[in-house]
């Protein structure tokens, strides 16, 4: 297994954990929240970054991944 361990910082444009809000009100007060994900870097290209949290099995070729 030869996957690099990484920490990815990303912006989450969520509305929060409260009740639903009107779009116009949400946009006035919106501030993106920074989130961090840690794991094994499986893919990093123009379209996406994929991080696997749990890699199982000790085989070198095509191990199992979860989360």
PDB file of N, CA, C, O and CB in Angstrom:
ATOM      1  N   UNK A   1       0.858  -1.183   0.000  1.00  0.00           N
ATOM      2  CA  UNK A   1       0.000   0.000   0.000  1.00  0.00           C
ATOM      3  C   UNK A   1       0.893   1.230   0.000  1.00  0.00           C
ATOM      4  O   UNK A   1       1.795   1.365   0.826  1.00  0.00           O
ATOM      5  CB  UNK A   1      -0.970   0.007   1.231  1.00  0.00           C
ATOM      6  N   UNK A   2       0.623   2.118  -0.937  1.00  0.00           N
ATOM      7  CA  UNK A   2       1.461   3.297  -1.071  1.00  0.00           C
ATOM      8  C   UNK A   2       0.601   4.543  -1.255  1.00  0.00           C
ATOM      9  O   UNK A   2       0.727   5.234  -2.266  1.00  0.00           O
ATOM     10  CB  UNK A   2       2.431   3.135  -2.246  1.00  0.00           C
ATOM     11  N   UNK A   3      -0.261   4.836  -0.301  1.00  0.00           N
ATOM     12  CA  UNK A   3      -1.110   6.021  -0.368  1.00  0.00           C
ATOM     13  C   UNK A   3      -0.603   7.055   0.632  1.00  0.00           C
ATOM     14  O   UNK A   3      -0.287   6.731   1.776  1.00  0.00           O
ATOM     15  CB  UNK A   3      -2.596   5.661  -0.085  1.00  0.00           C
ATOM     16  N   UNK A   4      -0.533   8.295   0.183  1.00  0.00           N
ATOM     17  CA  UNK A   4      -0.057   9.394   1.026  1.00  0.00           C
ATOM     18  C   UNK A   4      -1.133   9.794   2.034  1.00  0.00           C
ATOM     19  O   UNK A   4      -2.309   9.885   1.679  1.00  0.00           O
ATOM     20  CB  UNK A   4       0.346  10.610   0.159  1.00  0.00           C
ATOM     21  N   UNK A   5      -0.745  10.031   3.277  1.00  0.00           N
ATOM     22  CA  UNK A   5      -1.673  10.549   4.288  1.00  0.00           C
ATOM     23  C   UNK A   5      -1.771  12.056   4.104  1.00  0.00           C
ATOM     24  O   UNK A   5      -0.754  12.740   3.989  1.00  0.00           O
ATOM     25  CB  UNK A   5      -1.203  10.185   5.747  1.00  0.00           C
ATOM     26  N   UNK A   6      -3.010  12.579   4.075  1.00  0.00           N
ATOM     27  CA  UNK A   6      -3.226  13.999   3.818  1.00  0.00           C
ATOM     28  C   UNK A   6      -4.284  14.574   4.753  1.00  0.00           C
ATOM     29  O   UNK A   6      -5.089  13.850   5.339  1.00  0.00           O
ATOM     30  CB  UNK A   6      -3.637  14.219   2.364  1.00  0.00           C
ATOM     31  N   UNK A   7      -4.255  15.890   4.871  1.00  0.00           N
ATOM     32  CA  UNK A   7      -5.329  16.647   5.510  1.00  0.00           C
ATOM     33  C   UNK A   7      -5.828  17.633   4.466  1.00  0.00           C
ATOM     34  O   UNK A   7      -5.045  18.425   3.941  1.00  0.00           O
ATOM     35  CB  UNK A   7      -4.842  17.383   6.833  1.00  0.00           C
ATOM     36  N   UNK A   8      -7.122  17.596   4.158  1.00  0.00           N
ATOM     37  CA  UNK A   8      -7.717  18.457   3.144  1.00  0.00           C
ATOM     38  C   UNK A   8      -8.588  19.487   3.840  1.00  0.00           C
ATOM     39  O   UNK A   8      -9.475  19.140   4.620  1.00  0.00           O
ATOM     40  CB  UNK A   8      -8.542  17.633   2.113  1.00  0.00           C
ATOM     41  N   UNK A   9      -8.329  20.757   3.553  1.00  0.00           N
ATOM     42  CA  UNK A   9      -9.145  21.859   4.079  1.00  0.00           C
ATOM     43  C   UNK A   9     -10.107  22.266   2.974  1.00  0.00           C
ATOM     44  O   UNK A   9      -9.685  22.529   1.848  1.00  0.00           O
ATOM     45  CB  UNK A   9      -8.253  23.085   4.552  1.00  0.00           C
ATOM     46  N   UNK A  10     -11.396  22.321   3.287  1.00  0.00           N
ATOM     47  CA  UNK A  10     -12.391  22.658   2.274  1.00  0.00           C
ATOM     48  C   UNK A  10     -13.498  23.515   2.861  1.00  0.00           C
ATOM     49  O   UNK A  10     -13.741  23.506   4.068  1.00  0.00           O
ATOM     50  CB  UNK A  10     -12.977  21.392   1.661  1.00  0.00           C
ATOM     51  N   UNK A  11     -14.167  24.258   1.982  1.00  0.00           N
ATOM     52  CA  UNK A  11     -15.271  25.130   2.386  1.00  0.00           C
ATOM     53  C   UNK A  11     -16.584  24.389   2.255  1.00  0.00           C
ATOM     54  O   UNK A  11     -16.848  23.754   1.234  1.00  0.00           O
ATOM     55  CB  UNK A  11     -15.296  26.420   1.543  1.00  0.00           C
ATOM     56  N   UNK A  12     -17.400  24.468   3.277  1.00  0.00           N
ATOM     57  CA  UNK A  12     -18.704  23.833   3.286  1.00  0.00           C
ATOM     58  C   UNK A  12     -19.753  24.933   3.261  1.00  0.00           C
ATOM     59  O   UNK A  12     -19.828  25.744   4.185  1.00  0.00           O
ATOM     60  CB  UNK A  12     -18.880  22.901   4.529  1.00  0.00           C
ATOM     61  N   UNK A  13     -20.548  24.965   2.227  1.00  0.00           N
ATOM     62  CA  UNK A  13     -21.570  26.002   2.085  1.00  0.00           C
ATOM     63  C   UNK A  13     -22.898  25.534   2.664  1.00  0.00           C
ATOM     64  O   UNK A  13     -23.934  25.608   2.002  1.00  0.00           O
ATOM     65  CB  UNK A  13     -21.743  26.389   0.610  1.00  0.00           C
ATOM     66  N   UNK A  14     -22.862  25.061   3.882  1.00  0.00           N
ATOM     67  CA  UNK A  14     -24.085  24.564   4.511  1.00  0.00           C
ATOM     68  C   UNK A  14     -24.849  25.705   5.179  1.00  0.00           C
ATOM     69  O   UNK A  14     -24.297  26.771   5.456  1.00  0.00           O
ATOM     70  CB  UNK A  14     -23.755  23.468   5.542  1.00  0.00           C
ATOM     71  N   UNK A  15     -26.122  25.454   5.428  1.00  0.00           N
ATOM     72  CA  UNK A  15     -26.952  26.462   6.082  1.00  0.00           C
ATOM     73  C   UNK A  15     -26.878  26.344   7.594  1.00  0.00           C
ATOM     74  O   UNK A  15     -27.422  27.191   8.303  1.00  0.00           O
ATOM     75  CB  UNK A  15     -28.397  26.339   5.622  1.00  0.00           C
ATOM     76  N   UNK A  16     -26.233  25.335   8.093  1.00  0.00           N
ATOM     77  CA  UNK A  16     -26.151  25.138   9.537  1.00  0.00           C
ATOM     78  C   UNK A  16     -27.098  24.055   9.983  1.00  0.00           C
ATOM     79  O   UNK A  16     -27.695  23.353   9.167  1.00  0.00           O
ATOM     80  CB  UNK A  16     -26.453  26.430  10.276  1.00  0.00           C
ATOM     81  N   UNK A  17     -27.229  23.924  11.281  1.00  0.00           N
ATOM     82  CA  UNK A  17     -28.055  22.852  11.830  1.00  0.00           C
ATOM     83  C   UNK A  17     -29.388  23.362  12.356  1.00  0.00           C
ATOM     84  O   UNK A  17     -30.116  22.640  13.037  1.00  0.00           O
ATOM     85  CB  UNK A  17     -27.313  22.140  12.937  1.00  0.00           C
ATOM     86  N   UNK A  18     -29.699  24.604  12.034  1.00  0.00           N
ATOM     87  CA  UNK A  18     -30.964  25.160  12.506  1.00  0.00           C
ATOM     88  C   UNK A  18     -32.058  24.913  11.473  1.00  0.00           C
ATOM     89  O   UNK A  18     -31.922  24.061  10.595  1.00  0.00           O
ATOM     90  CB  UNK A  18     -30.824  26.671  12.797  1.00  0.00           C
ATOM     91  N   UNK A  19     -33.123  25.660  11.590  1.00  0.00           N
ATOM     92  CA  UNK A  19     -34.258  25.495  10.686  1.00  0.00           C
ATOM     93  C   UNK A  19     -33.936  26.034   9.296  1.00  0.00           C
ATOM     94  O   UNK A  19     -32.972  26.776   9.109  1.00  0.00           O
ATOM     95  CB  UNK A  19     -35.496  26.200  11.250  1.00  0.00           C
ATOM     96  N   UNK A  20     -34.751  25.650   8.336  1.00  0.00           N
ATOM     97  CA  UNK A  20     -34.605  26.153   6.969  1.00  0.00           C
ATOM     98  C   UNK A  20     -34.786  27.671   6.951  1.00  0.00           C
ATOM     99  O   UNK A  20     -35.518  28.236   7.763  1.00  0.00           O
ATOM    100  CB  UNK A  20     -35.627  25.472   6.019  1.00  0.00           C
ATOM    101  N   UNK A  21     -34.106  28.312   6.010  1.00  0.00           N
ATOM    102  CA  UNK A  21     -34.175  29.772   5.904  1.00  0.00           C
ATOM    103  C   UNK A  21     -34.498  30.172   4.477  1.00  0.00           C
ATOM    104  O   UNK A  21     -34.239  29.421   3.536  1.00  0.00           O
ATOM    105  CB  UNK A  21     -32.849  30.423   6.356  1.00  0.00           C
ATOM    106  N   UNK A  22     -35.066  31.360   4.323  1.00  0.00           N
ATOM    107  CA  UNK A  22     -35.294  31.892   2.984  1.00  0.00           C
ATOM    108  C   UNK A  22     -33.945  32.167   2.340  1.00  0.00           C
ATOM    109  O   UNK A  22     -33.008  32.600   3.011  1.00  0.00           O
ATOM    110  CB  UNK A  22     -36.168  33.183   3.027  1.00  0.00           C
ATOM    111  N   UNK A  23     -33.847  31.918   1.042  1.00  0.00           N
ATOM    112  CA  UNK A  23     -32.578  32.075   0.333  1.00  0.00           C
ATOM    113  C   UNK A  23     -32.052  33.494   0.469  1.00  0.00           C
ATOM    114  O   UNK A  23     -30.857  33.683   0.695  1.00  0.00           O
ATOM    115  CB  UNK A  23     -32.740  31.715  -1.145  1.00  0.00           C
ATOM    116  N   UNK A  24     -32.916  34.497   0.337  1.00  0.00           N
ATOM    117  CA  UNK A  24     -32.463  35.896   0.416  1.00  0.00           C
ATOM    118  C   UNK A  24     -31.828  36.208   1.770  1.00  0.00           C
ATOM    119  O   UNK A  24     -30.830  36.926   1.826  1.00  0.00           O
ATOM    120  CB  UNK A  24     -33.638  36.851   0.163  1.00  0.00           C
ATOM    121  N   UNK A  25     -32.386  35.682   2.861  1.00  0.00           N
ATOM    122  CA  UNK A  25     -31.813  35.893   4.190  1.00  0.00           C
ATOM    123  C   UNK A  25     -30.522  35.113   4.377  1.00  0.00           C
ATOM    124  O   UNK A  25     -29.564  35.607   4.973  1.00  0.00           O
ATOM    125  CB  UNK A  25     -32.812  35.496   5.263  1.00  0.00           C
ATOM    126  N   UNK A  26     -30.508  33.901   3.867  1.00  0.00           N
ATOM    127  CA  UNK A  26     -29.302  33.077   3.956  1.00  0.00           C
ATOM    128  C   UNK A  26     -28.128  33.763   3.265  1.00  0.00           C
ATOM    129  O   UNK A  26     -27.030  33.819   3.817  1.00  0.00           O
ATOM    130  CB  UNK A  26     -29.548  31.692   3.335  1.00  0.00           C
ATOM    131  N   UNK A  27     -28.355  34.284   2.062  1.00  0.00           N
ATOM    132  CA  UNK A  27     -27.275  34.908   1.300  1.00  0.00           C
ATOM    133  C   UNK A  27     -26.741  36.175   1.966  1.00  0.00           C
ATOM    134  O   UNK A  27     -25.567  36.502   1.787  1.00  0.00           O
ATOM    135  CB  UNK A  27     -27.756  35.233  -0.096  1.00  0.00           C
ATOM    136  N   UNK A  28     -27.553  36.891   2.719  1.00  0.00           N
ATOM    137  CA  UNK A  28     -27.100  38.105   3.411  1.00  0.00           C
ATOM    138  C   UNK A  28     -26.079  37.783   4.503  1.00  0.00           C
ATOM    139  O   UNK A  28     -25.127  38.534   4.713  1.00  0.00           O
ATOM    140  CB  UNK A  28     -28.296  38.846   4.020  1.00  0.00           C
ATOM    141  N   UNK A  29     -26.284  36.669   5.190  1.00  0.00           N
ATOM    142  CA  UNK A  29     -25.456  36.336   6.357  1.00  0.00           C
ATOM    143  C   UNK A  29     -24.506  35.166   6.123  1.00  0.00           C
ATOM    144  O   UNK A  29     -23.780  34.769   7.034  1.00  0.00           O
ATOM    145  CB  UNK A  29     -26.341  36.020   7.526  1.00  0.00           C
ATOM    146  N   UNK A  30     -24.501  34.617   4.930  1.00  0.00           N
ATOM    147  CA  UNK A  30     -23.733  33.413   4.662  1.00  0.00           C
ATOM    148  C   UNK A  30     -22.235  33.614   4.848  1.00  0.00           C
ATOM    149  O   UNK A  30     -21.653  34.566   4.329  1.00  0.00           O
ATOM    150  CB  UNK A  30     -24.008  32.937   3.268  1.00  0.00           C
ATOM    151  N   UNK A  31     -21.630  32.714   5.589  1.00  0.00           N
ATOM    152  CA  UNK A  31     -20.181  32.621   5.698  1.00  0.00           C
ATOM    153  C   UNK A  31     -19.832  31.144   5.626  1.00  0.00           C
ATOM    154  O   UNK A  31     -20.291  30.355   6.452  1.00  0.00           O
ATOM    155  CB  UNK A  31     -19.644  33.284   7.028  1.00  0.00           C
ATOM    156  N   UNK A  32     -19.017  30.761   4.637  1.00  0.00           N
ATOM    157  CA  UNK A  32     -18.682  29.341   4.537  1.00  0.00           C
ATOM    158  C   UNK A  32     -17.903  28.865   5.743  1.00  0.00           C
ATOM    159  O   UNK A  32     -17.140  29.623   6.342  1.00  0.00           O
ATOM    160  CB  UNK A  32     -17.888  29.073   3.275  1.00  0.00           C
ATOM    161  N   UNK A  33     -18.095  27.620   6.092  1.00  0.00           N
ATOM    162  CA  UNK A  33     -17.397  27.011   7.214  1.00  0.00           C
ATOM    163  C   UNK A  33     -16.247  26.168   6.691  1.00  0.00           C
ATOM    164  O   UNK A  33     -16.414  25.385   5.756  1.00  0.00           O
ATOM    165  CB  UNK A  33     -18.360  26.157   8.070  1.00  0.00           C
ATOM    166  N   UNK A  34     -15.083  26.329   7.298  1.00  0.00           N
ATOM    167  CA  UNK A  34     -13.961  25.484   6.920  1.00  0.00           C
ATOM    168  C   UNK A  34     -14.085  24.139   7.613  1.00  0.00           C
ATOM    169  O   UNK A  34     -14.379  24.064   8.806  1.00  0.00           O
ATOM    170  CB  UNK A  34     -12.619  26.157   7.270  1.00  0.00           C
ATOM    171  N   UNK A  35     -13.860  23.093   6.858  1.00  0.00           N
ATOM    172  CA  UNK A  35     -13.845  21.737   7.373  1.00  0.00           C
ATOM    173  C   UNK A  35     -12.516  21.091   7.012  1.00  0.00           C
ATOM    174  O   UNK A  35     -11.845  21.508   6.067  1.00  0.00           O
ATOM    175  CB  UNK A  35     -15.035  20.913   6.816  1.00  0.00           C
ATOM    176  N   UNK A  36     -12.154  20.099   7.754  1.00  0.00           N
ATOM    177  CA  UNK A  36     -10.917  19.376   7.500  1.00  0.00           C
ATOM    178  C   UNK A  36     -11.226  17.891   7.444  1.00  0.00           C
ATOM    179  O   UNK A  36     -11.945  17.362   8.292  1.00  0.00           O
ATOM    180  CB  UNK A  36      -9.852  19.681   8.587  1.00  0.00           C
ATOM    181  N   UNK A  37     -10.680  17.224   6.441  1.00  0.00           N
ATOM    182  CA  UNK A  37     -10.808  15.777   6.318  1.00  0.00           C
ATOM    183  C   UNK A  37      -9.403  15.190   6.262  1.00  0.00           C
ATOM    184  O   UNK A  37      -8.534  15.701   5.555  1.00  0.00           O
ATOM    185  CB  UNK A  37     -11.647  15.376   5.050  1.00  0.00           C
ATOM    186  N   UNK A  38      -9.192  14.127   7.002  1.00  0.00           N
ATOM    187  CA  UNK A  38      -7.890  13.460   7.025  1.00  0.00           C
ATOM    188  C   UNK A  38      -8.054  12.029   6.528  1.00  0.00           C
ATOM    189  O   UNK A  38      -9.068  11.381   6.784  1.00  0.00           O
ATOM    190  CB  UNK A  38      -7.275  13.480   8.455  1.00  0.00           C
ATOM    191  N   UNK A  39      -7.045  11.551   5.816  1.00  0.00           N
ATOM    192  CA  UNK A  39      -7.096  10.179   5.341  1.00  0.00           C
ATOM    193  C   UNK A  39      -6.037   9.924   4.303  1.00  0.00           C
ATOM    194  O   UNK A  39      -5.037  10.637   4.223  1.00  0.00           O
ATOM    195  CB  UNK A  39      -8.458   9.862   4.778  1.00  0.00           C
ATOM    196  N   UNK A  40      -6.263   8.903   3.511  1.00  0.00           N
ATOM    197  CA  UNK A  40      -5.329   8.501   2.466  1.00  0.00           C
ATOM    198  C   UNK A  40      -5.789   9.072   1.130  1.00  0.00           C
ATOM    199  O   UNK A  40      -6.945   8.905   0.740  1.00  0.00           O
ATOM    200  CB  UNK A  40      -5.211   6.955   2.391  1.00  0.00           C
ATOM    201  N   UNK A  41      -4.882   9.746   0.435  1.00  0.00           N
ATOM    202  CA  UNK A  41      -5.209  10.363  -0.847  1.00  0.00           C
ATOM    203  C   UNK A  41      -5.358   9.287  -1.914  1.00  0.00           C
ATOM    204  O   UNK A  41      -4.386   8.626  -2.280  1.00  0.00           O
ATOM    205  CB  UNK A  41      -4.127  11.386  -1.257  1.00  0.00           C
ATOM    206  N   UNK A  42      -6.590   9.114  -2.415  1.00  0.00           N
ATOM    207  CA  UNK A  42      -6.871   8.108  -3.432  1.00  0.00           C
ATOM    208  C   UNK A  42      -6.911   8.705  -4.830  1.00  0.00           C
ATOM    209  O   UNK A  42      -6.573   8.031  -5.803  1.00  0.00           O
ATOM    210  CB  UNK A  42      -8.182   7.418  -3.132  1.00  0.00           C
ATOM    211  N   UNK A  43      -7.325   9.978  -4.938  1.00  0.00           N
ATOM    212  CA  UNK A  43      -7.434  10.636  -6.240  1.00  0.00           C
ATOM    213  C   UNK A  43      -7.321  12.139  -6.046  1.00  0.00           C
ATOM    214  O   UNK A  43      -7.875  12.688  -5.093  1.00  0.00           O
ATOM    215  CB  UNK A  43      -8.772  10.270  -6.947  1.00  0.00           C
ATOM    216  N   UNK A  44      -6.608  12.803  -6.941  1.00  0.00           N
ATOM    217  CA  UNK A  44      -6.494  14.259  -6.932  1.00  0.00           C
ATOM    218  C   UNK A  44      -6.316  14.698  -8.379  1.00  0.00           C
ATOM    219  O   UNK A  44      -5.207  14.670  -8.913  1.00  0.00           O
ATOM    220  CB  UNK A  44      -5.295  14.752  -6.023  1.00  0.00           C
ATOM    221  N   UNK A  45      -7.426  15.106  -9.017  1.00  0.00           N
ATOM    222  CA  UNK A  45      -7.358  15.558 -10.399  1.00  0.00           C
ATOM    223  C   UNK A  45      -8.147  16.856 -10.557  1.00  0.00           C
ATOM    224  O   UNK A  45      -8.519  17.474  -9.559  1.00  0.00           O
ATOM    225  CB  UNK A  45      -7.897  14.472 -11.357  1.00  0.00           C
ATOM    226  N   UNK A  46      -8.407  17.278 -11.796  1.00  0.00           N
ATOM    227  CA  UNK A  46      -9.094  18.549 -12.050  1.00  0.00           C
ATOM    228  C   UNK A  46     -10.515  18.583 -11.490  1.00  0.00           C
ATOM    229  O   UNK A  46     -11.019  19.653 -11.148  1.00  0.00           O
ATOM    230  CB  UNK A  46      -9.136  18.817 -13.535  1.00  0.00           C
ATOM    231  N   UNK A  47     -11.152  17.441 -11.394  1.00  0.00           N
ATOM    232  CA  UNK A  47     -12.553  17.378 -11.003  1.00  0.00           C
ATOM    233  C   UNK A  47     -12.796  17.091  -9.536  1.00  0.00           C
ATOM    234  O   UNK A  47     -13.839  17.465  -8.998  1.00  0.00           O
ATOM    235  CB  UNK A  47     -13.230  16.355 -11.799  1.00  0.00           C
ATOM    236  N   UNK A  48     -11.834  16.421  -8.864  1.00  0.00           N
ATOM    237  CA  UNK A  48     -12.151  15.957  -7.511  1.00  0.00           C
ATOM    238  C   UNK A  48     -10.902  15.624  -6.715  1.00  0.00           C
ATOM    239  O   UNK A  48      -9.815  15.411  -7.251  1.00  0.00           O
ATOM    240  CB  UNK A  48     -13.053  14.742  -7.572  1.00  0.00           C
ATOM    241  N   UNK A  49     -11.116  15.589  -5.405  1.00  0.00           N
ATOM    242  CA  UNK A  49     -10.138  15.043  -4.463  1.00  0.00           C
ATOM    243  C   UNK A  49     -10.890  13.970  -3.687  1.00  0.00           C
ATOM    244  O   UNK A  49     -11.952  14.233  -3.123  1.00  0.00           O
ATOM    245  CB  UNK A  49      -9.519  16.169  -3.497  1.00  0.00           C
ATOM    246  N   UNK A  50     -10.339  12.764  -3.660  1.00  0.00           N
ATOM    247  CA  UNK A  50     -10.975  11.669  -2.924  1.00  0.00           C
ATOM    248  C   UNK A  50     -10.007  11.197  -1.852  1.00  0.00           C
ATOM    249  O   UNK A  50      -8.868  10.824  -2.132  1.00  0.00           O
ATOM    250  CB  UNK A  50     -11.378  10.491  -3.878  1.00  0.00           C
ATOM    251  N   UNK A  51     -10.501  11.224  -0.595  1.00  0.00           N
ATOM    252  CA  UNK A  51      -9.711  10.806   0.554  1.00  0.00           C
ATOM    253  C   UNK A  51     -10.403   9.607   1.180  1.00  0.00           C
ATOM    254  O   UNK A  51     -11.591   9.672   1.496  1.00  0.00           O
ATOM    255  CB  UNK A  51      -9.538  11.969   1.588  1.00  0.00           C
ATOM    256  N   UNK A  52      -9.680   8.523   1.361  1.00  0.00           N
ATOM    257  CA  UNK A  52     -10.210   7.334   2.023  1.00  0.00           C
ATOM    258  C   UNK A  52      -9.827   7.353   3.489  1.00  0.00           C
ATOM    259  O   UNK A  52      -8.645   7.441   3.819  1.00  0.00           O
ATOM    260  CB  UNK A  52      -9.695   6.047   1.347  1.00  0.00           C
ATOM    261  N   UNK A  53     -10.801   7.272   4.363  1.00  0.00           N
ATOM    262  CA  UNK A  53     -10.546   7.340   5.800  1.00  0.00           C
ATOM    263  C   UNK A  53      -9.955   6.047   6.343  1.00  0.00           C
ATOM    264  O   UNK A  53      -9.077   6.076   7.205  1.00  0.00           O
ATOM    265  CB  UNK A  53     -11.825   7.664   6.539  1.00  0.00           C
ATOM    266  N   UNK A  54     -10.430   4.921   5.843  1.00  0.00           N
ATOM    267  CA  UNK A  54     -10.016   3.625   6.375  1.00  0.00           C
ATOM    268  C   UNK A  54      -9.659   2.698   5.228  1.00  0.00           C
ATOM    269  O   UNK A  54     -10.519   2.339   4.423  1.00  0.00           O
ATOM    270  CB  UNK A  54     -11.127   3.003   7.253  1.00  0.00           C
ATOM    271  N   UNK A  55      -8.393   2.308   5.151  1.00  0.00           N
ATOM    272  CA  UNK A  55      -7.963   1.329   4.161  1.00  0.00           C
ATOM    273  C   UNK A  55      -7.688   0.030   4.896  1.00  0.00           C
ATOM    274  O   UNK A  55      -6.885  -0.024   5.827  1.00  0.00           O
ATOM    275  CB  UNK A  55      -6.700   1.818   3.370  1.00  0.00           C
ATOM    276  N   UNK A  56      -8.376  -1.017   4.452  1.00  0.00           N
ATOM    277  CA  UNK A  56      -8.292  -2.301   5.132  1.00  0.00           C
ATOM    278  C   UNK A  56      -7.571  -3.308   4.258  1.00  0.00           C
ATOM    279  O   UNK A  56      -7.550  -3.181   3.034  1.00  0.00           O
ATOM    280  CB  UNK A  56      -9.687  -2.814   5.500  1.00  0.00           C
ATOM    281  N   UNK A  57      -6.997  -4.283   4.875  1.00  0.00           N
ATOM    282  CA  UNK A  57      -6.315  -5.381   4.216  1.00  0.00           C
ATOM    283  C   UNK A  57      -4.847  -5.025   4.051  1.00  0.00           C
ATOM    284  O   UNK A  57      -4.491  -3.853   3.928  1.00  0.00           O
ATOM    285  CB  UNK A  57      -6.963  -5.700   2.851  1.00  0.00           C
ATOM    286  N   UNK A  58      -4.023  -6.017   4.047  1.00  0.00           N
ATOM    287  CA  UNK A  58      -2.593  -5.785   3.932  1.00  0.00           C
ATOM    288  C   UNK A  58      -2.067  -6.106   2.537  1.00  0.00           C
ATOM    289  O   UNK A  58      -0.856  -6.151   2.320  1.00  0.00           O
ATOM    290  CB  UNK A  58      -1.854  -6.607   4.960  1.00  0.00           C
ATOM    291  N   UNK A  59      -2.969  -6.326   1.603  1.00  0.00           N
ATOM    292  CA  UNK A  59      -2.507  -6.603   0.244  1.00  0.00           C
ATOM    293  C   UNK A  59      -2.075  -5.293  -0.434  1.00  0.00           C
ATOM    294  O   UNK A  59      -2.691  -4.245  -0.240  1.00  0.00           O
ATOM    295  CB  UNK A  59      -3.626  -7.309  -0.585  1.00  0.00           C
ATOM    296  N   UNK A  60      -1.029  -5.377  -1.214  1.00  0.00           N
ATOM    297  CA  UNK A  60      -0.487  -4.189  -1.864  1.00  0.00           C
ATOM    298  C   UNK A  60      -1.309  -3.741  -3.059  1.00  0.00           C
ATOM    299  O   UNK A  60      -1.360  -2.548  -3.358  1.00  0.00           O
ATOM    300  CB  UNK A  60       0.922  -4.444  -2.297  1.00  0.00           C
ATOM    301  N   UNK A  61      -1.943  -4.662  -3.740  1.00  0.00           N
ATOM    302  CA  UNK A  61      -2.713  -4.320  -4.914  1.00  0.00           C
ATOM    303  C   UNK A  61      -4.197  -4.274  -4.591  1.00  0.00           C
ATOM    304  O   UNK A  61      -4.767  -5.244  -4.093  1.00  0.00           O
ATOM    305  CB  UNK A  61      -2.444  -5.312  -6.031  1.00  0.00           C
ATOM    306  N   UNK A  62      -4.812  -3.140  -4.879  1.00  0.00           N
ATOM    307  CA  UNK A  62      -6.261  -2.942  -4.749  1.00  0.00           C
ATOM    308  C   UNK A  62      -6.811  -3.290  -3.363  1.00  0.00           C
ATOM    309  O   UNK A  62      -7.662  -4.172  -3.248  1.00  0.00           O
ATOM    310  CB  UNK A  62      -6.974  -3.768  -5.781  1.00  0.00           C
ATOM    311  N   UNK A  63      -6.344  -2.618  -2.317  1.00  0.00           N
ATOM    312  CA  UNK A  63      -6.890  -2.872  -0.980  1.00  0.00           C
ATOM    313  C   UNK A  63      -8.339  -2.384  -0.869  1.00  0.00           C
ATOM    314  O   UNK A  63      -8.844  -1.708  -1.765  1.00  0.00           O
ATOM    315  CB  UNK A  63      -6.021  -2.187   0.090  1.00  0.00           C
ATOM    316  N   UNK A  64      -8.984  -2.727   0.214  1.00  0.00           N
ATOM    317  CA  UNK A  64     -10.372  -2.307   0.470  1.00  0.00           C
ATOM    318  C   UNK A  64     -10.367  -0.936   1.131  1.00  0.00           C
ATOM    319  O   UNK A  64      -9.478  -0.630   1.926  1.00  0.00           O
ATOM    320  CB  UNK A  64     -11.121  -3.345   1.368  1.00  0.00           C
ATOM    321  N   UNK A  65     -11.359  -0.110   0.804  1.00  0.00           N
ATOM    322  CA  UNK A  65     -11.458   1.235   1.390  1.00  0.00           C
ATOM    323  C   UNK A  65     -12.874   1.448   1.914  1.00  0.00           C
ATOM    324  O   UNK A  65     -13.842   0.919   1.366  1.00  0.00           O
ATOM    325  CB  UNK A  65     -11.085   2.338   0.342  1.00  0.00           C
ATOM    326  N   UNK A  66     -12.976   2.238   2.990  1.00  0.00           N
ATOM    327  CA  UNK A  66     -14.257   2.594   3.598  1.00  0.00           C
ATOM    328  C   UNK A  66     -14.233   4.070   3.971  1.00  0.00           C
ATOM    329  O   UNK A  66     -13.180   4.620   4.293  1.00  0.00           O
ATOM    330  CB  UNK A  66     -14.551   1.711   4.849  1.00  0.00           C
ATOM    331  N   UNK A  67     -15.360   4.685   3.926  1.00  0.00           N
ATOM    332  CA  UNK A  67     -15.537   6.093   4.306  1.00  0.00           C
ATOM    333  C   UNK A  67     -14.739   7.007   3.386  1.00  0.00           C
ATOM    334  O   UNK A  67     -14.765   8.227   3.552  1.00  0.00           O
ATOM    335  CB  UNK A  67     -15.111   6.318   5.770  1.00  0.00           C
TER     336      UNK A  67
END
